[in-house]
Amino acid sequence: MPALVVKCLHFYDVEVRKPIPSHQEFEGTVFDLVDHAVDFVMSKIDRRVGTRAESNTVPITYELPREAVSEAIVNAVAHRDYSSNASVQVMLFSDRLEVWNPGQLPPGLTPEKLTKAHASIPRNPLLASPLYLAGYIERAGTGTLDMIARCLEAGLEAPGFRQDGDMFIQTIRRPVLRETPQVTPQATAQDNMPQNKELSELSVVLNLPNAQSTPQAAEQVVKILQSAVNPVDRNTLQQMSDFKDREHFRKAYLNPLVSAGWLERTIPDKPTSPNQLYRLTEKGRAWLEKVRK
């Protein structure tokens, strides 16, 4: 059912054009839709990884504020027209993020008014309540204002809002790309996509039932393995590889990579130790080297 699906697409250009490097469709609860779509976007954009100079965890700064990305996707899921056969679409281009949802703005609201203080007018009140209780929305009409504030604080343009026929579109502009000597796990993941042989090997390790999900999984695994070159705790490893869902990360990626011998625990006889760290093995390093060639 289209209403219960969020389509996420990643393009290397500034317009919709084949081939599509990454295309995933997520189903589940409204919380699942939001969480998976946000993770999709955050896994595709650039990031800066700091040091532990002031904390035990590594600070990570993304080119787009996570709060703004999350707010745009929550808005689309919460306020879409659920009688429409169209789906929410999250599209990441080289210069911007666009989030499309079917439906018109409520009477009295315009795209221009969304940039100023305005009343909260939920399209789907029964959906707004659980989202509010779970902390996904505030029900105060501040969502779009928060998006604008977060983007401006990050040195970005203010987000744009527009109505295009039966589609409401939110646009967050990405920063102008600058050449930098710093190489992040994300950049390497995009520039060095595994070939068929490496993809097949990865599919077996992760027990992937759908071959179409392998390229996306490969990007995630590259980031995980690169983040574990030096011993790292599970929380930091999850954060650095852009996963929000703890159980999904553990069951779908961390445990299979440990079982396959691509990652190893520093305290193998005590898997749940609070001092447990994970590090890259020679086996995992060998696969990573093949990807880089």
Number of C-alpha atoms within 10 A of each C-alpha: 8 14 18 17 19 28 19 21 20 20 19 16 14 12 13 14 9 9 8 12 12 17 17 16 16 17 16 12 11 17 15 14 21 25 18 21 25 24 18 23 21 23 22 19 16 17 19 15 14 11 11 10 9 8 8 10 16 18 16 14 14 14 18 24 18 18 14 21 23 20 19 26 25 24 20 25 29 22 23 25 22 18 10 13 11 21 22 25 22 28 20 28 18 17 17 17 21 21 25 28 28 26 22 18 20 11 7 9 14 14 15 10 13 19 19 13 12 15 14 13 17 18 17 14 13 10 14 20 16 14 18 12 10 11 9 18 19 15 16 11 17 18 21 23 17 15 24 22 16 20 23 14 12 15 12 19 14 18 23 18 20 16 17 12 9 15 19 21 21 22 19 25 19 19 15 9 10 6 5 6 6 9 11 15 23 23 16 16 22 16 11 16 18 23 11 11 11 15 18 14 12 21 19 12 17 21 12 15 10 8 11 12 14 19 20 19 18 22 23 20 21 24 23 24 24 22 22 22 15 11 17 20 18 20 13 18 25 21 17 23 23 22 22 15 13 12 11 11 17 15 12 14 19 22 15 17 22 18 12 15 16 21 25 22 20 17 13 12 8 11 12 9 11 9 11 16 21 23 23 25 17 13 13 23 16 13 17 21 10 13 20 14 8
